[in-house]
Amino acid sequence: MKAPLPSRLLTAGLLLMTCAACANSRVEPTPVLARSLPPIPSYVAPVKAPEPTVGADPKVFAGQALVALDKANGRLVSTRAWYEGVAQDYAAATGGLRR
C-alpha cells in the first residue's frame, strides 16, 4: 500500500532540505601547523682526545685513544645526521610521513 501523497511530499521535502544544507555548508581545511624539533643536543658533538697519564705507554695510549675516538665520533656523526633527517621529516607538510 502506498503512503498518501502529502506524506510522500513531506518526506521528499525534508530530504531535499537536508541535502541542500549539506551542499551549502563549507568545510574549511584545517591549517597546517608549523612543527619543529628542538635543536640538536649539545652532547651530539665530536669528542676531544683525552690527555695521557704519567707512566702510560705512549704507543698503547695513542692506539686506544684513536680507536675510541673514531668509534665515538662515528656514532655522533651518524646520530647528528639521523636527527637532522627526523627534524626535516617532522617539519614537512605531510606530517612527517614518507610516502
FIKOLZA-1660 file (N, C-alpha, C; in steps of 0.1 Angstrom, whole numbers, plus 5000, padded with zeros to 4 digits):
% residues 99
   i   px   py   pz ch aa at
   1 5008 4988 5000  A  M  N
   1 5000 5000 5000  A  M CA
   1 5009 5012 5000  A  M  C
   2 5006 5022 4992  A  K  N
   2 5013 5034 4991  A  K CA
   2 5009 5044 5002  A  K  C
   3 5019 5052 5006  A  A  N
   3 5016 5063 5016  A  A CA
   3 5008 5074 5008  A  A  C
   4 5000 5081 5016  A  P  N
   4 4993 5092 5009  A  P CA
   4 5002 5102 5004  A  P  C
   5 4997 5109 4994  A  L  N
   5 5006 5119 4987  A  L CA
   5 5011 5130 4996  A  L  C
   6 5004 5136 5005  A  P  N
   6 5010 5146 5014  A  P CA
   6 5022 5141 5022  A  P  C
   7 5021 5128 5026  A  S  N
   7 5032 5122 5034  A  S CA
   7 5044 5120 5026  A  S  C
   8 5043 5116 5013  A  R  N
   8 5054 5114 5004  A  R CA
   8 5060 5128 5001  A  R  C
   9 5052 5138 4999  A  L  N
   9 5057 5151 4996  A  L CA
   9 5065 5157 5008  A  L  C
  10 5060 5154 5020  A  L  N
  10 5067 5159 5032  A  L CA
  10 5080 5152 5033  A  L  C
  11 5081 5139 5031  A  T  N
  11 5093 5132 5031  A  T CA
  11 5103 5137 5021  A  T  C
  12 5099 5139 5009  A  A  N
  12 5107 5144 4998  A  A CA
  12 5112 5158 5001  A  A  C
  13 5104 5166 5007  A  G  N
  13 5108 5180 5010  A  G CA
  13 5118 5180 5021  A  G  C
  14 5116 5172 5031  A  L  N
  14 5126 5171 5042  A  L CA
  14 5140 5166 5037  A  L  C
  15 5139 5156 5028  A  L  N
  15 5152 5150 5022  A  L CA
  15 5159 5161 5014  A  L  C
  16 5151 5169 5006  A  L  N
  16 5158 5180 4998  A  L CA
  16 5164 5190 5007  A  L  C
  17 5157 5194 5018  A  M  N
  17 5162 5204 5027  A  M CA
  17 5175 5199 5034  A  M  C
  18 5176 5186 5037  A  T  N
  18 5188 5180 5043  A  T CA
  18 5199 5181 5033  A  T  C
  19 5197 5177 5021  A  C  N
  19 5207 5177 5011  A  C CA
  19 5212 5191 5008  A  C  C
  20 5202 5200 5007  A  A  N
  20 5206 5214 5005  A  A CA
  20 5215 5220 5016  A  A  C
  21 5212 5216 5028  A  A  N
  21 5220 5221 5039  A  A CA
  21 5234 5216 5038  A  A  C
  22 5236 5203 5034  A  C  N
  22 5249 5198 5033  A  C CA
  22 5257 5204 5021  A  C  C
  23 5250 5207 5010  A  A  N
  23 5256 5212 4999  A  A CA
  23 5261 5226 5001  A  A  C
  24 5254 5234 5009  A  N  N
  24 5258 5248 5012  A  N CA
  24 5269 5249 5023  A  N  C
  25 5270 5239 5031  A  S  N
  25 5280 5240 5042  A  S CA
  25 5294 5238 5037  A  S  C
  26 5303 5247 5040  A  R  N
  26 5317 5247 5036  A  R CA
  26 5325 5242 5047  A  R  C
  27 5333 5232 5044  A  V  N
  27 5342 5227 5054  A  V CA
  27 5356 5233 5051  A  V  C
  28 5361 5241 5059  A  E  N
  28 5374 5248 5057  A  E CA
  28 5385 5238 5061  A  E  C
  29 5395 5236 5053  A  P  N
  29 5406 5227 5057  A  P CA
  29 5413 5233 5069  A  P  C
  30 5417 5224 5077  A  T  N
  30 5425 5228 5089  A  T CA
  30 5439 5233 5085  A  T  C
  31 5443 5244 5090  A  P  N
  31 5456 5249 5086  A  P CA
  31 5467 5240 5091  A  P  C
  32 5478 5239 5083  A  V  N
  32 5489 5231 5087  A  V CA
  32 5497 5239 5097  A  V  C
  33 5500 5232 5108  A  L  N
  33 5507 5239 5119  A  L CA
  33 5522 5237 5116  A  L  C
  34 5530 5248 5119  A  A  N
  34 5544 5247 5118  A  A CA
  34 5549 5238 5129  A  A  C
  35 5557 5229 5126  A  R  N
  35 5563 5220 5136  A  R CA
  35 5578 5219 5135  A  R  C
  36 5584 5219 5146  A  S  N
  36 5598 5217 5146  A  S CA
  36 5603 5211 5159  A  S  C
  37 5614 5204 5158  A  L  N
  37 5620 5197 5170  A  L CA
  37 5630 5207 5176  A  L  C
  38 5634 5205 5188  A  P  N
  38 5644 5214 5194  A  P CA
  38 5657 5212 5187  A  P  C
  39 5667 5221 5189  A  P  N
  39 5680 5219 5183  A  P CA
  39 5687 5207 5187  A  P  C
  40 5696 5202 5179  A  I  N
  40 5704 5190 5182  A  I CA
  40 5710 5192 5196  A  I  C
  41 5709 5182 5205  A  P  N
  41 5715 5183 5218  A  P CA
  41 5730 5186 5218  A  P  C
  42 5735 5192 5227  A  S  N
  42 5750 5196 5228  A  S CA
  42 5758 5184 5229  A  S  C
  43 5753 5173 5235  A  Y  N
  43 5762 5161 5236  A  Y CA
  43 5764 5154 5223  A  Y  C
  44 5757 5158 5212  A  V  N
  44 5760 5152 5199  A  V CA
  44 5770 5161 5192  A  V  C
  45 5782 5162 5198  A  A  N
  45 5793 5169 5193  A  A CA
  45 5805 5160 5193  A  A  C
  46 5815 5163 5184  A  P  N
  46 5827 5154 5184  A  P CA
  46 5834 5154 5198  A  P  C
  47 5840 5143 5201  A  V  N
  47 5847 5141 5213  A  V CA
  47 5862 5145 5212  A  V  C
  48 5867 5152 5221  A  K  N
  48 5881 5156 5221  A  K CA
  48 5889 5144 5227  A  K  C
  49 5902 5144 5222  A  A  N
  49 5911 5133 5227  A  A CA
  49 5914 5135 5242  A  A  C
  50 5915 5124 5250  A  P  N
  50 5919 5126 5264  A  P CA
  50 5934 5128 5265  A  P  C
  51 5938 5134 5276  A  E  N
  51 5952 5137 5279  A  E CA
  51 5959 5124 5284  A  E  C
  52 5971 5121 5280  A  P  N
  52 5977 5109 5285  A  P CA
  52 5981 5111 5300  A  P  C
  53 5982 5100 5307  A  T  N
  53 5985 5100 5321  A  T CA
  53 6000 5097 5323  A  T  C
  54 6006 5101 5334  A  V  N
  54 6020 5099 5336  A  V CA
  54 6022 5084 5338  A  V  C
  55 6033 5079 5331  A  G  N
  55 6036 5065 5332  A  G CA
  55 6030 5055 5323  A  G  C
  56 6020 5060 5315  A  A  N
  56 6013 5052 5305  A  A CA
  56 6022 5051 5292  A  A  C
  57 6022 5039 5286  A  D  N
  57 6029 5037 5274  A  D CA
  57 6023 5045 5263  A  D  C
  58 6031 5054 5257  A  P  N
  58 6025 5064 5247  A  P CA
  58 6019 5057 5235  A  P  C
  59 6025 5046 5230  A  K  N
  59 6020 5040 5218  A  K CA
  59 6007 5033 5221  A  K  C
  60 6006 5026 5233  A  V  N
  60 5994 5019 5236  A  V CA
  60 5983 5030 5239  A  V  C
  61 5986 5040 5246  A  F  N
  61 5976 5051 5249  A  F CA
  61 5971 5057 5236  A  F  C
  62 5980 5060 5227  A  A  N
  62 5976 5066 5214  A  A CA
  62 5967 5057 5206  A  A  C
  63 5971 5044 5205  A  G  N
  63 5962 5035 5198  A  G CA
  63 5948 5034 5204  A  G  C
  64 5948 5032 5217  A  Q  N
  64 5935 5031 5223  A  Q CA
  64 5926 5043 5222  A  Q  C
  65 5933 5055 5224  A  A  N
  65 5926 5067 5223  A  A CA
  65 5920 5070 5208  A  A  C
  66 5928 5066 5198  A  L  N
  66 5924 5068 5184  A  L CA
  66 5912 5059 5181  A  L  C
  67 5913 5047 5185  A  V  N
  67 5902 5037 5183  A  V CA
  67 5889 5042 5190  A  V  C
  68 5890 5046 5202  A  A  N
  68 5878 5050 5210  A  A CA
  68 5872 5063 5204  A  A  C
  69 5881 5072 5200  A  L  N
  69 5876 5085 5194  A  L CA
  69 5869 5082 5180  A  L  C
  70 5875 5074 5172  A  D  N
  70 5869 5071 5159  A  D CA
  70 5855 5065 5161  A  D  C
  71 5854 5055 5171  A  K  N
  71 5841 5049 5173  A  K CA
  71 5831 5059 5178  A  K  C
  72 5835 5067 5188  A  A  N
  72 5826 5077 5194  A  A CA
  72 5822 5088 5184  A  A  C
  73 5831 5093 5177  A  N  N
  73 5828 5103 5167  A  N CA
  73 5820 5098 5155  A  N  C
  74 5822 5085 5152  A  G  N
  74 5814 5079 5141  A  G CA
  74 5799 5078 5146  A  G  C
  75 5797 5074 5158  A  R  N
  75 5783 5073 5163  A  R CA
  75 5777 5087 5164  A  R  C
  76 5785 5097 5168  A  L  N
  76 5779 5110 5169  A  L CA
  76 5776 5116 5156  A  L  C
  77 5784 5114 5146  A  V  N
  77 5781 5119 5132  A  V CA
  77 5769 5112 5127  A  V  C
  78 5767 5099 5129  A  S  N
  78 5755 5092 5125  A  S CA
  78 5743 5097 5132  A  S  C
  79 5744 5099 5145  A  T  N
  79 5733 5104 5153  A  T CA
  79 5729 5118 5148  A  T  C
  80 5738 5127 5146  A  R  N
  80 5735 5140 5141  A  R CA
  80 5728 5140 5128  A  R  C
  81 5733 5132 5118  A  A  N
  81 5726 5130 5105  A  A CA
  81 5712 5125 5107  A  A  C
  82 5710 5115 5115  A  W  N
  82 5697 5109 5118  A  W CA
  82 5688 5120 5123  A  W  C
  83 5692 5127 5133  A  Y  N
  83 5684 5137 5140  A  Y CA
  83 5679 5148 5130  A  Y  C
  84 5689 5152 5121  A  E  N
  84 5685 5163 5112  A  E CA
  84 5675 5157 5102  A  E  C
  85 5676 5145 5098  A  G  N
  85 5666 5139 5089  A  G CA
  85 5652 5138 5096  A  G  C
  86 5652 5134 5108  A  V  N
  86 5639 5133 5116  A  V CA
  86 5633 5147 5117  A  V  C
  87 5641 5157 5120  A  A  N
  87 5636 5170 5121  A  A CA
  87 5630 5175 5108  A  A  C
  88 5637 5172 5097  A  Q  N
  88 5631 5177 5084  A  Q CA
  88 5618 5169 5081  A  Q  C
  89 5618 5156 5083  A  D  N
  89 5605 5149 5081  A  D CA
  89 5594 5154 5090  A  D  C
  90 5597 5157 5102  A  Y  N
  90 5587 5161 5112  A  Y CA
  90 5581 5175 5108  A  Y  C
  91 5590 5183 5102  A  A  N
  91 5586 5197 5098  A  A CA
  91 5578 5197 5085  A  A  C
  92 5579 5186 5078  A  A  N
  92 5573 5185 5064  A  A CA
  92 5558 5187 5066  A  A  C
  93 5552 5191 5055  A  A  N
  93 5537 5194 5055  A  A CA
  93 5529 5181 5055  A  A  C
  94 5535 5169 5052  A  T  N
  94 5528 5157 5052  A  T CA
  94 5527 5151 5066  A  T  C
  95 5532 5158 5076  A  G  N
  95 5531 5153 5089  A  G CA
  95 5542 5143 5093  A  G  C
  96 5553 5144 5086  A  G  N
  96 5564 5135 5089  A  G CA
  96 5563 5121 5083  A  G  C
  97 5553 5119 5075  A  L  N
  97 5552 5106 5069  A  L CA
  97 5558 5106 5055  A  L  C
  98 5566 5096 5053  A  R  N
  98 5572 5094 5039  A  R CA
  98 5562 5086 5031  A  R  C
  99 5559 5091 5019  A  R  N
  99 5550 5083 5010  A  R CA
  99 5557 5080 4997  A  R  C
% end
